[in-house]
Amino acid sequence: MKLYVFSLAAGLLVGVVYSLLQVRSPAPPLIALVGLLGILLGEQVIPVGKQLLQGSSFHSACNGTQATSHVLGQLPGRTASAEKTSHKA
């Protein structure tokens, strides 16, 4: 139940921001996509930040939390097995 309340609160916050920016909902496609990118990046701030505070480099922090694969997904031309072997090396 708590997750639903947090989701509603986040939606209300986004609605307030849209209103302040005078953007109608549903937002135009480009604005919506930029907003989704912001959500994806925002989800990674805390895990990557924790790694950075522990002394990891930015690259190591992104790899350790798998932030890049979470934000970008599987990049074209890369297979899942090739990605696993590159993490082991």
Secondary structure, DSSP 8 states (H G I E B T S, - for coil): -HHHHHHHHHHHHHHHHHHHTT--SS--HHHHHHHHHHHHHHHHHHHHHHHHHTT--HHHHHHHTTHHHHHH-S-TT--HHHHHHHHH-
